[in-house]
Amino acid sequence: MAKTAFTCDYCEGAHPLILQALIDSNMRQEPGYGEDSFCESARARIREVAGCPEADVFFLSGGTQTNATVIDAMLRGYEGVIASQTGHIAVHESGAVEFGGHKVLALPQHDGKINATELESYLQTFYADASCEHMVQPGMVYISFPTEYGTLYSRSELESLRRVCSAFELPLFVDGARLGYGLMSDACDLGLSELADLCDVFYIGGTKVGALCGEAVVFPRGNAPAHFFTTVKQHGALLAKGRLLGIQFDTLFKDGLYFKIARNAIEKAMKVKALFASKGVPMFIDSPTNQQFPVLTGEQLEALSAEVLFEIWETLPDGRCVTRFATSWATTDEQVAVLAKALERM
């Protein structure tokens, strides 16, 4: 019998309504490359819910392809992208951005986030250096919402980053692979339309929030780089059967499904957090989203891993391990109950 998995938020396939929509539309003939009626409908729904009627919306195959494509399209050859040292593009994407010819310029992280004051100081120091023309030029700022540690930028933090980016004429890119889980957290103090207003480009993650695959890239002011479609194809992120992504996002943004199922992950994650707290297990960081990071001893790790699946995130100097338990749109109370029983026996 397979163990219950809390390893990531894409263990399951797709929401049943998506699968049904794919079946129902299967024999319908549609144009390719995102020019089908489903993609057009999905774009309209996204523009409406994001409050940006002029937005350019593109559907790409996956998160790494999306990050690499957006960054490559928006940067000149001599520019790099500023990110947290724990940012996804800096750690968990196998150097995809660098493979495309752009350096990731890492700043210190604070609970997974970059600080606007430090960003401003970095840029001021960079441009004050007489040798800056010999260096990789900062060309954009990348953040993720939520971060790799499940934390969120507050509205005021995003506004501060926006001010710095505007002052130095740098676009702000928000990686939204887990965007639904961020927006539906009780700790989130802004909505999708406010986030769209504060950045130059963001994407709505489907892969981790109910879809089989796919991400929706949004340039909220119709500000997509020239020939972005062509750049998407160069990066292998364009599906000939673009309808497959259109159908999924059209379904996700019909009747608020995306937000409803994202909320499920938050509710289950808070139950997971409470279970560890009841056993006196500390958290490495106070995450308000679907990723939780219990700190386990070697004995606890061995006992728990015999019953449920989870990820080892990092090892602390004292030998204890930071682990990650991720809930998803599909996590059930029954699965949380399995974890509860495993903790009882730990």
Sine and cosine of phi, psi and omega as CSV:
sin_phi,cos_phi,sin_psi,cos_psi,sin_omega,cos_omega
0.00,0.00,0.76,-0.65,-0.04,-1.00
-0.93,0.37,0.59,-0.81,0.04,-1.00
-0.96,0.29,0.48,-0.88,0.12,-0.99
-0.94,0.35,0.74,-0.68,-0.12,-0.99
-0.95,-0.32,0.74,-0.67,0.16,-0.99
-0.85,-0.52,0.46,0.89,-0.11,-0.99
-0.96,0.29,-0.57,0.82,-0.04,-1.00
-0.35,-0.94,0.01,-1.00,-0.03,-1.00
-0.96,-0.26,0.40,0.92,0.11,-0.99
-0.68,-0.74,0.57,0.82,0.07,-1.00
-0.94,0.34,-0.60,0.80,-0.02,-1.00
-1.00,0.08,0.15,-0.99,0.00,-1.00
-0.98,0.20,-1.00,-0.07,-0.03,-1.00
-0.58,-0.81,0.31,-0.95,0.04,-1.00
-0.87,0.50,0.65,-0.76,-0.03,-1.00
-0.82,0.58,-0.55,0.83,0.01,-1.00
-0.91,0.41,-0.52,0.85,0.07,-1.00
-0.94,0.35,-0.72,0.69,0.01,-1.00
-0.87,0.50,-0.65,0.76,0.01,-1.00
-0.91,0.41,-0.65,0.76,0.02,-1.00
-0.90,0.44,-0.60,0.80,0.05,-1.00
-0.91,0.41,-0.65,0.76,0.03,-1.00
-0.91,0.41,-0.72,0.69,-0.07,-1.00
-0.89,0.45,-0.51,0.86,-0.07,-1.00
-0.98,-0.19,0.08,1.00,-0.20,-0.98
-0.84,0.54,-0.67,0.74,-0.09,-1.00
-1.00,-0.09,0.09,1.00,0.01,-1.00
-0.99,0.17,0.76,-0.65,0.00,-1.00
-0.99,0.13,0.75,-0.66,-0.03,-1.00
-0.62,-0.79,0.44,-0.90,0.10,-1.00
-0.89,0.45,0.29,-0.96,-0.01,-1.00
-0.99,-0.13,-0.01,-1.00,0.16,-0.99
0.87,0.50,0.54,0.84,0.06,-1.00
0.99,0.13,0.19,0.98,0.02,-1.00
-0.99,-0.14,0.20,0.98,-0.04,-1.00
-0.99,0.15,0.20,-0.98,-0.05,-1.00
-0.94,0.35,-0.47,0.88,0.01,-1.00
-0.93,0.37,-0.68,0.74,0.05,-1.00
-0.89,0.45,-0.64,0.77,0.02,-1.00
-0.90,0.44,-0.66,0.75,0.03,-1.00
-0.91,0.42,-0.68,0.73,0.01,-1.00
-0.89,0.45,-0.65,0.76,0.05,-1.00
-0.86,0.50,-0.69,0.72,0.00,-1.00
-0.89,0.46,-0.67,0.75,0.01,-1.00
-0.91,0.42,-0.68,0.73,-0.02,-1.00
-0.91,0.41,-0.69,0.72,0.04,-1.00
-0.85,0.53,-0.65,0.76,-0.04,-1.00
-0.93,0.37,-0.76,0.65,-0.07,-1.00
-0.95,0.33,-0.46,0.89,0.03,-1.00
-1.00,0.05,-0.09,1.00,0.03,-1.00
0.91,0.42,0.53,0.85,0.01,-1.00
-0.71,-0.71,0.99,0.11,-0.10,-1.00
-0.90,0.45,-0.33,0.94,-0.01,-1.00
-1.00,-0.07,0.08,1.00,-0.14,-0.99
-0.89,0.45,0.59,-0.81,0.23,-0.97
-1.00,-0.01,0.79,-0.62,-0.04,-1.00
-0.81,-0.58,0.78,-0.62,0.01,-1.00
-0.79,-0.61,0.55,-0.84,0.02,-1.00
-0.94,-0.35,0.86,-0.50,-0.04,-1.00
-0.90,-0.43,0.28,-0.96,-0.20,-0.98
-0.97,0.26,-0.52,0.85,-0.07,-1.00
-0.28,-0.96,0.14,-0.99,-0.11,-0.99
-0.92,0.39,-0.75,0.67,0.00,-1.00
-0.89,0.46,-0.69,0.72,0.06,-1.00
-0.87,0.50,-0.62,0.78,-0.01,-1.00
-0.92,0.40,-0.75,0.66,0.01,-1.00
-0.87,0.50,-0.74,0.68,-0.03,-1.00
-0.90,0.43,-0.63,0.78,-0.05,-1.00
-0.94,0.34,-0.75,0.67,-0.02,-1.00
-0.88,0.48,-0.72,0.70,-0.03,-1.00
-0.90,0.43,-0.70,0.72,0.00,-1.00
-0.90,0.44,-0.61,0.79,-0.03,-1.00
-0.94,0.34,-0.49,0.87,-0.11,-0.99
-0.99,-0.14,-0.17,0.98,-0.03,-1.00
-0.95,-0.31,0.54,-0.84,0.19,-0.98
-0.98,0.18,0.24,-0.97,-0.11,-0.99
-0.87,0.49,-0.43,0.90,-0.06,-1.00
-0.99,-0.15,0.16,0.99,-0.06,-1.00
-0.96,-0.28,0.46,-0.89,0.08,-1.00
-0.86,-0.51,0.05,-1.00,-0.05,-1.00
-0.88,-0.48,0.77,-0.64,0.02,-1.00
-0.99,0.14,0.72,-0.69,0.01,-1.00
-0.47,-0.88,0.28,-0.96,0.14,-0.99
-0.90,0.44,0.51,-0.86,0.01,-1.00
-0.90,0.44,-0.33,0.94,0.08,-1.00
-0.97,-0.25,0.15,0.99,0.00,-1.00
-0.88,0.48,0.47,-0.88,-0.09,-1.00
-0.85,0.53,-0.67,0.74,-0.03,-1.00
-0.94,0.35,-0.35,0.94,-0.02,-1.00
-1.00,0.03,-0.32,0.95,-0.15,-0.99
-0.82,-0.57,-0.78,0.63,-0.25,-0.97
-0.94,-0.34,0.40,0.92,0.01,-1.00
-0.82,-0.57,0.43,0.90,0.15,-0.99
0.82,0.57,0.48,0.88,0.00,-1.00
0.96,0.30,0.44,0.90,-0.05,-1.00
-0.86,0.50,-0.62,0.78,0.01,-1.00
-0.92,0.38,-0.71,0.71,0.04,-1.00
-0.91,0.42,-0.57,0.82,0.05,-1.00
-0.87,0.50,-0.50,0.86,0.04,-1.00
-0.99,0.10,0.02,1.00,0.10,-0.99
0.99,-0.16,0.23,0.97,-0.04,-1.00
-0.81,-0.59,0.79,-0.62,-0.01,-1.00
-0.98,0.21,0.62,-0.78,0.16,-0.99
-1.00,0.03,0.86,-0.50,-0.02,-1.00
-0.99,-0.12,0.98,-0.22,-0.18,-0.98
-1.00,0.05,0.73,-0.69,0.11,-0.99
-0.94,-0.33,0.35,-0.93,0.05,-1.00
-0.84,0.54,0.52,-0.85,0.01,-1.00
-0.96,-0.29,0.55,-0.84,0.07,-1.00
-0.77,-0.64,0.97,-0.24,-0.13,-0.99
0.81,0.59,0.61,0.79,0.04,-1.00
1.00,0.06,-0.08,1.00,-0.11,-0.99
-0.94,-0.34,0.37,-0.93,0.17,-0.99
-0.99,-0.12,0.45,-0.89,-0.07,-1.00
-0.97,-0.24,0.72,-0.70,-0.06,-1.00
-0.89,0.47,-0.62,0.79,0.01,-1.00
-0.91,0.42,-0.67,0.74,0.03,-1.00
-0.93,0.36,-0.59,0.81,0.07,-1.00
-0.87,0.49,-0.73,0.69,0.00,-1.00
-0.89,0.46,-0.67,0.74,0.03,-1.00
-0.89,0.46,-0.68,0.74,0.03,-1.00
-0.86,0.52,-0.72,0.69,-0.04,-1.00
-0.93,0.37,-0.65,0.76,0.03,-1.00
-0.89,0.46,-0.69,0.73,0.01,-1.00
-0.91,0.42,-0.65,0.76,-0.01,-1.00
-0.87,0.50,-0.78,0.62,-0.08,-1.00
-0.96,0.26,-0.30,0.95,0.07,-1.00
-0.99,0.16,-0.24,0.97,-0.01,-1.00
-0.97,0.24,0.83,-0.55,-0.03,-1.00
-0.89,0.46,-0.33,0.94,-0.03,-1.00
-0.98,-0.17,0.26,0.97,-0.13,-0.99
-0.89,0.45,-0.42,0.91,0.03,-1.00
-0.94,0.35,-0.22,0.98,0.06,-1.00
-1.00,-0.01,0.01,1.00,-0.11,-0.99
-0.92,-0.39,0.25,-0.97,0.14,-0.99
-0.92,0.40,0.81,-0.58,-0.05,-1.00
-0.99,0.15,0.72,-0.70,0.10,-0.99
-0.93,0.38,0.82,-0.58,-0.09,-1.00
-0.88,-0.47,-0.27,0.96,0.04,-1.00
-0.23,-0.97,0.24,-0.97,0.05,-1.00
-0.88,-0.47,0.75,-0.66,0.00,-1.00
-0.91,-0.41,0.74,-0.67,0.18,-0.98
-0.70,-0.72,0.28,-0.96,0.11,-0.99
-0.85,-0.52,0.51,-0.86,-0.08,-1.00
-0.66,-0.75,0.98,-0.22,-0.02,1.00
-0.94,0.33,0.18,-0.98,0.03,-1.00
-0.98,0.19,0.00,-1.00,0.06,-1.00
-0.89,0.46,-0.35,0.94,0.02,-1.00
-0.98,-0.21,0.27,0.96,0.08,-1.00
0.97,0.24,0.09,1.00,-0.03,-1.00
-1.00,0.07,0.26,-0.96,-0.07,-1.00
-0.83,-0.55,0.58,-0.82,0.21,-0.98
-0.98,0.18,0.73,-0.69,0.10,-0.99
-0.97,0.24,0.22,-0.98,0.04,-1.00
-0.86,0.51,-0.68,0.73,-0.02,-1.00
-0.91,0.41,-0.59,0.81,0.05,-1.00
-0.91,0.41,-0.67,0.74,0.04,-1.00
-0.91,0.41,-0.63,0.78,0.04,-1.00
-0.89,0.46,-0.63,0.78,0.04,-1.00
-0.91,0.41,-0.69,0.73,0.06,-1.00
-0.89,0.47,-0.65,0.76,0.02,-1.00
-0.87,0.49,-0.66,0.75,0.01,-1.00
-0.89,0.46,-0.68,0.73,0.01,-1.00
-0.91,0.41,-0.71,0.70,0.01,-1.00
-0.86,0.50,-0.67,0.74,0.00,-1.00
-0.91,0.42,-0.65,0.76,-0.02,-1.00
-0.89,0.46,-0.56,0.83,-0.03,-1.00
-0.97,-0.25,0.15,0.99,0.05,-1.00
0.83,0.56,0.73,0.68,0.03,-1.00
-0.92,-0.39,0.75,-0.66,0.08,-1.00
-0.94,0.35,0.54,-0.84,0.04,-1.00
-0.95,-0.30,0.84,-0.54,-0.05,-1.00
-0.93,-0.38,0.82,-0.57,0.01,-1.00
-0.95,-0.31,0.90,-0.44,0.10,-0.99
-0.98,0.21,0.91,-0.41,-0.04,-1.00
-0.93,-0.36,0.61,0.79,0.01,-1.00
-0.81,0.59,-0.57,0.82,0.04,-1.00
-0.90,-0.44,0.52,0.86,-0.14,-0.99
-0.81,0.58,-0.67,0.74,0.00,-1.00
-0.85,0.52,-0.64,0.77,-0.01,-1.00
-0.94,0.34,-0.48,0.88,0.09,-1.00
-0.96,0.29,-0.74,0.67,-0.07,-1.00
-0.92,0.40,-0.50,0.87,-0.06,-1.00
-1.00,-0.06,0.07,1.00,0.07,-1.00
-0.96,0.29,0.56,-0.83,0.07,-1.00
-0.89,0.45,-0.38,0.93,-0.04,-1.00
-1.00,0.09,-0.14,0.99,-0.04,-1.00
-0.98,0.19,0.78,-0.63,-0.03,-1.00
-0.91,-0.41,0.43,0.90,0.09,-1.00
-0.53,-0.85,0.36,-0.93,0.03,-1.00
-0.97,-0.24,0.02,-1.00,-0.04,-1.00
-0.88,0.47,-0.65,0.76,-0.02,-1.00
-0.91,0.41,-0.58,0.81,0.03,-1.00
-0.94,0.34,-0.65,0.76,0.05,-1.00
-0.89,0.46,-0.69,0.73,0.01,-1.00
-0.87,0.49,-0.57,0.82,-0.01,-1.00
-0.95,0.31,-0.40,0.92,-0.10,-0.99
-1.00,-0.09,-0.10,1.00,-0.02,-1.00
-0.79,-0.62,0.13,-0.99,-0.01,-1.00
-0.99,-0.17,-0.41,0.91,0.06,-1.00
-0.35,-0.94,0.62,-0.79,0.10,-1.00
-0.54,-0.84,0.24,-0.97,0.14,-0.99
-0.73,-0.68,0.47,-0.89,-0.02,-1.00
-0.98,-0.20,0.91,-0.41,-0.05,-1.00
-0.96,0.28,0.78,-0.63,0.10,-0.99
-0.97,-0.24,-0.63,0.77,-0.07,-1.00
-0.80,0.60,-0.67,0.74,-0.07,-1.00
-1.00,-0.09,-0.06,1.00,-0.07,-1.00
-0.74,-0.67,0.84,0.54,0.23,-0.97
0.98,-0.19,-0.22,0.98,0.00,-1.00
-1.00,-0.09,0.33,-0.94,0.15,-0.99
-0.91,0.41,-0.64,0.77,-0.01,-1.00
-0.21,-0.98,0.24,-0.97,0.16,-0.99
0.94,-0.34,0.51,-0.86,0.03,-1.00
-0.70,-0.71,0.53,-0.85,0.02,-1.00
-0.94,-0.34,0.93,-0.36,0.00,-1.00
-1.00,0.06,0.76,-0.65,-0.06,-1.00
-0.83,-0.56,0.86,-0.51,0.18,-0.98
-0.98,-0.19,0.99,-0.17,-0.30,-0.96
-0.90,0.43,-0.38,0.92,-0.03,-1.00
-0.93,-0.36,0.45,0.89,-0.05,-1.00
0.90,0.43,0.53,0.85,-0.16,-0.99
-0.97,-0.25,0.49,0.87,0.02,-1.00
-0.88,0.47,0.62,-0.79,0.07,-1.00
-0.86,0.51,0.44,-0.90,0.02,-1.00
-0.83,0.55,0.69,-0.72,0.07,-1.00
0.85,0.53,0.58,0.81,0.00,-1.00
-0.87,0.49,-0.62,0.78,0.05,-1.00
-0.81,0.59,-0.70,0.72,-0.01,-1.00
-0.91,0.42,-0.64,0.77,0.03,-1.00
-0.90,0.43,-0.62,0.78,0.05,-1.00
-0.85,0.52,-0.70,0.71,-0.02,-1.00
-0.92,0.38,-0.63,0.78,0.05,-1.00
-0.85,0.53,-0.55,0.83,-0.05,-1.00
-1.00,0.02,0.12,0.99,0.03,-1.00
0.93,0.38,0.41,0.91,-0.05,-1.00
-0.97,-0.23,0.09,1.00,-0.04,-1.00
-0.98,-0.22,0.78,-0.63,0.07,-1.00
-1.00,-0.06,0.73,-0.68,0.12,-0.99
-0.87,0.50,-0.69,0.72,0.08,-1.00
-1.00,0.04,0.92,0.40,-0.03,-1.00
-0.86,0.51,-0.37,0.93,0.05,-1.00
-0.81,0.58,-0.53,0.85,-0.02,-1.00
-0.86,0.51,-0.59,0.80,0.05,-1.00
-0.99,0.15,-0.64,0.77,0.01,-1.00
-0.86,0.51,-0.71,0.71,0.00,-1.00
-0.87,0.49,-0.66,0.75,-0.05,-1.00
-0.92,0.40,-0.72,0.69,-0.02,-1.00
-0.96,0.28,-0.51,0.86,0.09,-1.00
-0.89,0.45,-0.63,0.77,0.03,-1.00
-0.94,0.33,-0.69,0.72,-0.03,-1.00
-0.88,0.48,-0.55,0.83,-0.06,-1.00
-0.97,-0.22,0.32,0.95,0.15,-0.99
-0.99,-0.11,0.81,-0.59,0.05,-1.00
0.85,0.52,0.49,0.87,0.10,-0.99
0.94,0.35,0.36,0.93,-0.07,-1.00
-0.84,0.54,-0.67,0.75,-0.04,-1.00
-0.82,0.57,-0.70,0.72,-0.06,-1.00
-0.97,0.23,-0.58,0.82,0.02,-1.00
-0.90,0.44,-0.72,0.69,-0.05,-1.00
-0.96,0.26,-0.49,0.87,0.08,-1.00
-0.91,0.42,-0.60,0.80,0.00,-1.00
-0.89,0.45,-0.55,0.83,0.03,-1.00
-0.84,0.55,-0.67,0.74,-0.02,-1.00
-0.89,0.46,-0.63,0.78,0.00,-1.00
-0.91,0.41,-0.72,0.69,0.00,-1.00
-0.87,0.50,-0.67,0.75,0.00,-1.00
-0.95,0.32,-0.58,0.81,0.01,-1.00
-0.91,0.42,-0.61,0.79,0.03,-1.00
-0.92,0.39,-0.53,0.85,0.09,-1.00
-0.92,0.38,-0.66,0.75,0.04,-1.00
-0.89,0.46,-0.70,0.71,0.02,-1.00
-0.86,0.51,-0.69,0.72,-0.02,-1.00
-0.91,0.42,-0.58,0.81,0.03,-1.00
-0.89,0.47,-0.72,0.69,0.01,-1.00
-0.92,0.40,-0.62,0.78,0.02,-1.00
-0.88,0.47,-0.62,0.79,-0.02,-1.00
-0.92,0.40,-0.36,0.93,0.03,-1.00
-0.99,-0.15,0.11,0.99,0.02,-1.00
0.96,0.29,0.32,0.95,0.02,-1.00
-1.00,0.06,0.85,-0.53,-0.04,-1.00
-0.97,0.25,0.40,-0.92,0.10,-0.99
-0.98,-0.18,0.63,-0.78,0.03,-1.00
-0.92,0.39,-0.56,0.83,-0.02,-1.00
-0.49,-0.87,0.49,-0.87,-0.02,-1.00
-1.00,0.03,1.00,-0.01,-0.03,-1.00
-1.00,-0.02,0.77,-0.63,0.03,-1.00
-1.00,-0.09,0.19,0.98,-0.08,-1.00
-0.88,-0.48,-0.41,-0.91,-0.17,-0.99
-0.99,0.12,-0.07,1.00,0.05,-1.00
-0.97,-0.25,0.83,-0.56,0.01,-1.00
-0.87,-0.50,0.58,-0.81,-0.17,-0.98
-0.80,-0.60,0.97,0.26,0.05,-1.00
-0.93,0.37,0.57,-0.82,0.06,-1.00
-0.98,-0.21,0.89,-0.45,-0.10,-0.99
-0.91,-0.43,0.56,-0.83,0.16,-0.99
-0.97,0.25,0.18,-0.98,0.02,-1.00
-0.86,0.51,-0.66,0.75,-0.01,-1.00
-0.92,0.39,-0.67,0.74,0.03,-1.00
-0.90,0.43,-0.65,0.76,0.00,-1.00
-0.88,0.48,-0.73,0.69,-0.02,-1.00
-0.90,0.44,-0.68,0.73,-0.03,-1.00
-0.92,0.39,-0.68,0.73,-0.07,-1.00
-0.96,0.29,-0.61,0.79,-0.03,-1.00
-0.93,0.36,-0.27,0.96,0.06,-1.00
-0.96,0.28,-0.28,0.96,-0.09,-1.00
-0.88,-0.48,-0.52,0.85,0.01,-1.00
-0.69,-0.72,0.34,-0.94,0.00,-1.00
-0.98,-0.21,0.66,-0.75,0.04,-1.00
-0.37,-0.93,0.05,-1.00,-0.05,-1.00
-0.95,-0.30,0.57,-0.82,0.19,-0.98
-1.00,0.00,0.86,-0.51,-0.12,-0.99
-1.00,-0.03,-0.74,0.68,0.07,-1.00
-0.27,-0.96,0.34,-0.94,0.03,-1.00
-0.97,-0.25,0.76,-0.65,-0.01,-1.00
-0.99,0.12,0.33,-0.94,-0.02,-1.00
-0.84,0.54,-0.48,0.88,-0.01,-1.00
-1.00,0.09,0.09,1.00,0.06,-1.00
1.00,-0.08,-0.25,0.97,0.06,-1.00
-0.95,0.33,0.36,-0.93,-0.06,-1.00
-0.91,-0.41,0.72,-0.69,0.19,-0.98
-0.99,0.12,0.85,-0.53,0.00,-1.00
-0.93,-0.37,0.28,-0.96,0.07,-1.00
-0.82,-0.58,0.78,-0.62,0.12,-0.99
-0.90,-0.43,0.89,-0.45,-0.04,-1.00
-0.93,-0.37,0.77,-0.63,0.15,-0.99
-0.99,-0.12,0.16,-0.99,-0.03,-1.00
-0.59,-0.81,-0.02,-1.00,0.08,-1.00
-0.84,0.54,-0.40,0.92,-0.11,-0.99
-0.96,-0.26,-0.05,1.00,-0.04,-1.00
-0.88,0.47,0.71,-0.71,-0.07,-1.00
-0.95,-0.33,0.29,-0.96,0.10,-1.00
-0.89,0.46,-0.55,0.84,0.01,-1.00
-0.90,0.44,-0.62,0.78,0.02,-1.00
-0.93,0.36,-0.63,0.78,0.07,-1.00
-0.90,0.43,-0.59,0.81,0.02,-1.00
-0.91,0.42,-0.59,0.81,0.08,-1.00
-0.88,0.48,-0.68,0.73,0.04,-1.00
-0.90,0.44,-0.65,0.76,0.01,-1.00
-0.86,0.50,-0.68,0.73,0.01,-1.00
-0.92,0.39,-0.61,0.79,0.04,-1.00
-0.91,0.42,-0.62,0.79,0.02,-1.00
-0.93,0.37,-0.56,0.83,0.06,-1.00
-0.88,0.48,-0.57,0.82,-0.05,-1.00
-1.00,-0.02,-0.07,1.00,-0.10,-0.99
-0.93,0.37,0.00,0.00,0.00,0.00
